[in-house]
Amino acid sequence: MQGINLMQGDCLERIKEIKDGSVDMVLTSPPYNIGKAYETVVPLREYVDWQSRIIRAVSSKLKNGGSICWQIGNAVIDGAVYPIDCLLFSAFIDAGLTPRNRIVWTFGHGLHCKRRFSGRHETILWFTKGNDYTFNLDAVRVPSKYPQKKYYKGPKKGMVSSNPLGKNPEDVWAISNVKHNHPEKTEHPCQYPEHLCDRLVLALTNKNDTVLDPFMGSGTTGVSSKNLSRSFIGIELDERYLRIAQDRIMRFPDDPTNDDA
């Protein structure tokens, strides 16, 4: 049965209210420690320790076979660039999780740098709890580059060699980011796009599974989860963003094609 549960407060405290082993997927984009309106910049070691505690906390809520996707960028301190996914990688290992992909999300717009190459990508770390995990490849295939390519030898010579449903997406995803005139843009200063969430939710969960976002922000993970007939738990500290998320998520009716709902 599909359900929506939105909670306000500190995620480390509110996570305690979620039953251990009850979540199929954690999908989130935490603060980057770069001074956005919703965060206070702290020393990098302190930030990594804080993130590590949250990773351990959400890992305990994950079912065996569940997935965690942590979408993150870089911390820039006095001109030095620190890739946060690299700083946090060991925290997932320490939590008993297994790495599956380091997905690069690339986009064409952003700040123009003057003393280094302009940053045009962020990353998504995908880890699983155990080896028997959900991966719905057919749900996220993309068009093949050469759909009519044929076997040139062997017993299948002359037959089409590509999958008629398309190919497995590579681990570099070119998806527009949410800036200014983007149709999904809200007051939140740092949104990720629904299409990014959709691909992850479709691939790594099934209908009526439960998705958790401990840093809900404007609610993009919740929008994707509801539209794709998944249950959703979202935690957000800021009341303004909670209201934005609630309006976005509840704007859409439940999926009428979900026979199990």
One Martini backbone bead per residue (centre of mass of N, CA, C, O) as a GRO file, in nm:
protein
  261
    1MET     BB    1   0.095   0.037   0.025
    2GLN     BB    2   0.074   0.362  -0.038
    3GLY     BB    3   0.284   0.620   0.122
    4ILE     BB    4   0.305   0.937   0.314
    5ASN     BB    5   0.596   1.073   0.508
    6LEU     BB    6   0.632   1.385   0.669
    7MET     BB    7   0.921   1.535   0.834
    8GLN     BB    8   1.023   1.745   1.096
    9GLY     BB    9   1.375   1.781   1.137
   10ASP     BB   10   1.626   1.614   1.257
   11CYS     BB   11   1.744   1.334   1.110
   12LEU     BB   12   1.879   1.185   1.352
   13GLU     BB   13   1.608   1.186   1.513
   14ARG     BB   14   1.385   1.087   1.305
   15ILE     BB   15   1.510   0.813   1.227
   16LYS     BB   16   1.436   0.667   1.500
   17GLU     BB   17   1.121   0.628   1.403
   18ILE     BB   18   1.233   0.413   1.217
   19LYS     BB   19   1.225   0.106   1.122
   20ASP     BB   20   1.411  -0.148   1.107
   21GLY     BB   21   1.413  -0.283   0.793
   22SER     BB   22   1.183  -0.082   0.612
   23VAL     BB   23   1.375   0.001   0.371
   24ASP     BB   24   1.459   0.001   0.018
   25MET     BB   25   1.543   0.318  -0.008
   26VAL     BB   26   1.807   0.562  -0.036
   27LEU     BB   27   1.745   0.908  -0.145
   28THR     BB   28   1.993   1.173  -0.174
   29SER     BB   29   2.088   1.535  -0.105
   30PRO     BB   30   2.312   1.673   0.068
   31PRO     BB   31   2.485   1.888   0.205
   32TYR     BB   32   2.809   2.050   0.100
   33ASN     BB   33   2.948   2.278   0.268
   34ILE     BB   34   2.902   2.592   0.097
   35GLY     BB   35   2.676   2.814   0.212
   36LYS     BB   36   2.397   2.776   0.206
   37ALA     BB   37   2.098   2.881   0.340
   38TYR     BB   38   2.062   2.575   0.490
   39GLU     BB   39   2.368   2.622   0.600
   40THR     BB   40   2.661   2.552   0.802
   41VAL     BB   41   2.983   2.599   0.805
   42VAL     BB   42   3.230   2.349   0.854
   43PRO     BB   43   3.462   2.160   0.916
   44LEU     BB   44   3.540   1.895   0.724
   45ARG     BB   45   3.561   1.677   0.945
   46GLU     BB   46   3.286   1.740   1.071
   47TYR     BB   47   3.117   1.681   0.822
   48VAL     BB   48   3.202   1.385   0.777
   49ASP     BB   49   3.106   1.284   1.053
   50TRP     BB   50   2.809   1.357   1.016
   51GLN     BB   51   2.756   1.191   0.760
   52SER     BB   52   2.842   0.916   0.883
   53ARG     BB   53   2.613   0.901   1.093
   54ILE     BB   54   2.383   0.900   0.884
   55ILE     BB   55   2.465   0.651   0.727
   56ARG     BB   56   2.436   0.456   0.965
   57ALA     BB   57   2.139   0.517   1.029
   58VAL     BB   58   2.010   0.440   0.746
   59SER     BB   59   2.124   0.151   0.722
   60SER     BB   60   1.939   0.029   0.953
   61LYS     BB   61   1.667   0.078   0.771
   62LEU     BB   62   1.761  -0.123   0.573
   63LYS     BB   63   1.713  -0.367   0.376
   64ASN     BB   64   1.781  -0.649   0.250
   65GLY     BB   65   1.873  -0.535  -0.076
   66GLY     BB   66   1.914  -0.250  -0.050
   67SER     BB   67   1.948   0.103  -0.134
   68ILE     BB   68   2.205   0.362  -0.177
   69CYS     BB   69   2.178   0.715  -0.277
   70TRP     BB   70   2.446   0.962  -0.303
   71GLN     BB   71   2.414   1.295  -0.381
   72ILE     BB   72   2.716   1.476  -0.486
   73GLY     BB   73   2.979   1.707  -0.454
   74ASN     BB   74   3.168   1.987  -0.383
   75ALA     BB   75   3.420   2.124  -0.181
   76VAL     BB   76   3.507   2.475  -0.145
   77ILE     BB   77   3.829   2.577  -0.001
   78ASP     BB   78   4.020   2.822  -0.077
   79GLY     BB   79   4.019   2.685  -0.384
   80ALA     BB   80   3.976   2.401  -0.281
   81VAL     BB   81   3.899   2.069  -0.402
   82TYR     BB   82   3.645   1.845  -0.258
   83PRO     BB   83   3.540   1.526  -0.304
   84ILE     BB   84   3.287   1.397  -0.121
   85ASP     BB   85   3.264   1.102  -0.216
   86CYS     BB   86   3.554   1.027  -0.126
   87LEU     BB   87   3.520   1.101   0.182
   88LEU     BB   88   3.257   0.887   0.214
   89PHE     BB   89   3.312   0.597   0.119
   90SER     BB   90   3.403   0.455   0.389
   91ALA     BB   91   3.132   0.487   0.542
   92PHE     BB   92   2.983   0.267   0.381
   93ILE     BB   93   3.171   0.035   0.443
   94ASP     BB   94   3.144   0.058   0.758
   95ALA     BB   95   2.819  -0.006   0.721
   96GLY     BB   96   2.815  -0.274   0.522
   97LEU     BB   97   2.847  -0.185   0.227
   98THR     BB   98   2.809  -0.214  -0.136
   99PRO     BB   99   2.958  -0.131  -0.421
  100ARG     BB  100   2.829  -0.048  -0.763
  101ASN     BB  101   2.832   0.279  -0.821
  102ARG     BB  102   2.978   0.568  -0.994
  103ILE     BB  103   2.788   0.830  -1.078
  104VAL     BB  104   2.785   1.063  -1.344
  105TRP     BB  105   2.662   1.394  -1.336
  106THR     BB  106   2.593   1.586  -1.624
  107PHE     BB  107   2.616   1.944  -1.711
  108GLY     BB  108   2.593   2.273  -1.886
  109HIS     BB  109   2.546   2.432  -1.606
  110GLY     BB  110   2.711   2.709  -1.425
  111LEU     BB  111   2.977   2.809  -1.289
  112HIS     BB  112   3.242   3.034  -1.365
  113CYS     BB  113   3.568   2.978  -1.374
  114LYS     BB  114   3.914   3.123  -1.337
  115ARG     BB  115   4.126   2.888  -1.179
  116ARG     BB  116   3.944   2.664  -1.316
  117PHE     BB  117   3.755   2.428  -1.411
  118SER     BB  118   3.436   2.396  -1.471
  119GLY     BB  119   3.180   2.268  -1.300
  120ARG     BB  120   2.983   1.973  -1.459
  121HIS     BB  121   2.963   1.778  -1.197
  122GLU     BB  122   2.831   1.493  -1.028
  123THR     BB  123   2.753   1.241  -0.777
  124ILE     BB  124   2.659   0.883  -0.740
  125LEU     BB  125   2.629   0.670  -0.474
  126TRP     BB  126   2.606   0.309  -0.499
  127PHE     BB  127   2.459   0.101  -0.251
  128THR     BB  128   2.438  -0.218  -0.083
  129LYS     BB  129   2.254  -0.465   0.114
  130GLY     BB  130   2.400  -0.680  -0.031
  131ASN     BB  131   2.357  -0.913  -0.322
  132ASP     BB  132   2.028  -0.920  -0.313
  133TYR     BB  133   1.923  -0.700  -0.549
  134THR     BB  134   1.764  -0.449  -0.708
  135PHE     BB  135   1.751  -0.462  -1.088
  136ASN     BB  136   1.572  -0.276  -1.338
  137LEU     BB  137   1.680  -0.254  -1.645
  138ASP     BB  138   1.430  -0.240  -1.842
  139ALA     BB  139   1.318   0.038  -1.710
  140VAL     BB  140   1.612   0.206  -1.817
  141ARG     BB  141   1.649   0.192  -2.094
  142VAL     BB  142   1.819   0.293  -2.392
  143PRO     BB  143   1.890   0.376  -2.687
  144SER     BB  144   2.052   0.245  -2.933
  145LYS     BB  145   2.303   0.328  -3.143
  146TYR     BB  146   2.277   0.026  -3.304
  147PRO     BB  147   1.984  -0.135  -3.362
  148GLN     BB  148   2.089  -0.299  -3.647
  149LYS     BB  149   2.294  -0.470  -3.537
  150LYS     BB  150   2.497  -0.757  -3.637
  151TYR     BB  151   2.596  -1.057  -3.660
  152TYR     BB  152   2.908  -1.180  -3.825
  153LYS     BB  153   2.900  -1.459  -3.661
  154GLY     BB  154   2.788  -1.756  -3.624
  155PRO     BB  155   2.468  -1.876  -3.545
  156LYS     BB  156   2.370  -1.547  -3.555
  157LYS     BB  157   2.416  -1.466  -3.827
  158GLY     BB  158   2.229  -1.169  -3.923
  159MET     BB  159   2.137  -1.098  -3.650
  160VAL     BB  160   2.022  -0.905  -3.414
  161SER     BB  161   2.222  -0.791  -3.127
  162SER     BB  162   2.034  -0.602  -3.004
  163ASN     BB  163   1.828  -0.483  -2.778
  164PRO     BB  164   1.495  -0.395  -2.826
  165LEU     BB  165   1.490  -0.212  -2.545
  166GLY     BB  166   1.791  -0.155  -2.530
  167LYS     BB  167   2.033  -0.009  -2.331
  168ASN     BB  168   2.261   0.026  -2.096
  169PRO     BB  169   2.333   0.266  -1.904
  170GLU     BB  170   2.567   0.454  -1.839
  171ASP     BB  171   2.777   0.616  -1.576
  172VAL     BB  172   2.695   0.872  -1.762
  173TRP     BB  173   2.477   1.153  -1.698
  174ALA     BB  174   2.282   1.360  -1.914
  175ILE     BB  175   2.132   1.615  -1.710
  176SER     BB  176   1.955   1.865  -1.639
  177ASN     BB  177   1.957   2.122  -1.439
  178VAL     BB  178   1.813   2.329  -1.181
  179LYS     BB  179   1.748   2.641  -1.338
  180HIS     BB  180   1.554   2.905  -1.310
  181ASN     BB  181   1.359   2.815  -1.594
  182HIS     BB  182   1.290   2.561  -1.481
  183PRO     BB  183   0.992   2.384  -1.436
  184GLU     BB  184   1.090   2.277  -1.129
  185LYS     BB  185   1.135   2.538  -0.993
  186THR     BB  186   1.209   2.667  -0.677
  187GLU     BB  187   1.319   2.817  -0.380
  188HIS     BB  188   1.523   2.619  -0.385
  189PRO     BB  189   1.884   2.635  -0.435
  190CYS     BB  190   1.909   2.286  -0.454
  191GLN     BB  191   1.818   2.101  -0.715
  192TYR     BB  192   1.706   1.803  -0.842
  193PRO     BB  193   1.597   1.609  -1.092
  194GLU     BB  194   1.347   1.390  -1.165
  195HIS     BB  195   1.495   1.210  -1.373
  196LEU     BB  196   1.711   1.112  -1.182
  197CYS     BB  197   1.518   0.970  -0.984
  198ASP     BB  198   1.357   0.788  -1.172
  199ARG     BB  199   1.586   0.596  -1.255
  200LEU     BB  200   1.653   0.493  -0.967
  201VAL     BB  201   1.373   0.397  -0.877
  202LEU     BB  202   1.316   0.199  -1.110
  203ALA     BB  203   1.581   0.020  -1.078
  204LEU     BB  204   1.581  -0.018  -0.727
  205THR     BB  205   1.264  -0.061  -0.738
  206ASN     BB  206   0.932  -0.134  -0.647
  207LYS     BB  207   0.626  -0.146  -0.617
  208ASN     BB  208   0.560  -0.029  -0.285
  209ASP     BB  209   0.803   0.067  -0.201
  210THR     BB  210   1.047   0.226   0.017
  211VAL     BB  211   1.142   0.573   0.037
  212LEU     BB  212   1.428   0.759   0.161
  213ASP     BB  213   1.466   1.117   0.269
  214PRO     BB  214   1.674   1.300   0.494
  215PHE     BB  215   1.698   1.545   0.255
  216MET     BB  216   1.434   1.669   0.101
  217GLY     BB  217   1.360   1.958   0.058
  218SER     BB  218   1.162   1.997  -0.233
  219GLY     BB  219   1.073   1.675  -0.302
  220THR     BB  220   1.175   1.501  -0.549
  221THR     BB  221   1.174   1.211  -0.439
  222GLY     BB  222   0.868   1.214  -0.374
  223VAL     BB  223   0.761   1.260  -0.656
  224SER     BB  224   0.877   1.006  -0.784
  225SER     BB  225   0.759   0.799  -0.591
  226LYS     BB  226   0.460   0.862  -0.636
  227ASN     BB  227   0.453   0.843  -0.954
  228LEU     BB  228   0.581   0.526  -0.908
  229SER     BB  229   0.442   0.376  -0.662
  230ARG     BB  230   0.581   0.476  -0.395
  231SER     BB  231   0.682   0.500  -0.093
  232PHE     BB  232   0.731   0.782   0.149
  233ILE     BB  233   1.015   0.929   0.330
  234GLY     BB  234   1.048   1.260   0.476
  235ILE     BB  235   1.318   1.485   0.574
  236GLU     BB  236   1.296   1.826   0.724
  237LEU     BB  237   1.410   2.115   0.879
  238ASP     BB  238   1.271   2.322   0.693
  239GLU     BB  239   0.958   2.455   0.675
  240ARG     BB  240   0.953   2.575   0.390
  241TYR     BB  241   1.044   2.316   0.237
  242LEU     BB  242   0.823   2.134   0.340
  243ARG     BB  243   0.591   2.284   0.198
  244ILE     BB  244   0.695   2.250  -0.087
  245ALA     BB  245   0.700   1.942  -0.086
  246GLN     BB  246   0.405   1.895  -0.020
  247ASP     BB  247   0.287   2.037  -0.269
  248ARG     BB  248   0.427   1.861  -0.484
  249ILE     BB  249   0.339   1.573  -0.391
  250MET     BB  250   0.014   1.638  -0.357
  251ARG     BB  251  -0.059   1.728  -0.655
  252PHE     BB  252  -0.058   1.424  -0.709
  253PRO     BB  253  -0.209   1.154  -0.782
  254ASP     BB  254  -0.255   0.851  -0.760
  255ASP     BB  255  -0.185   0.567  -0.921
  256PRO     BB  256  -0.430   0.402  -1.112
  257THR     BB  257  -0.232   0.146  -1.205
  258ASN     BB  258  -0.214   0.054  -0.904
  259ASP     BB  259  -0.333  -0.246  -0.801
  260ASP     BB  260  -0.208  -0.243  -0.488
  261ALA     BB  261  -0.334   0.037  -0.367
   0.00000   0.00000   0.00000
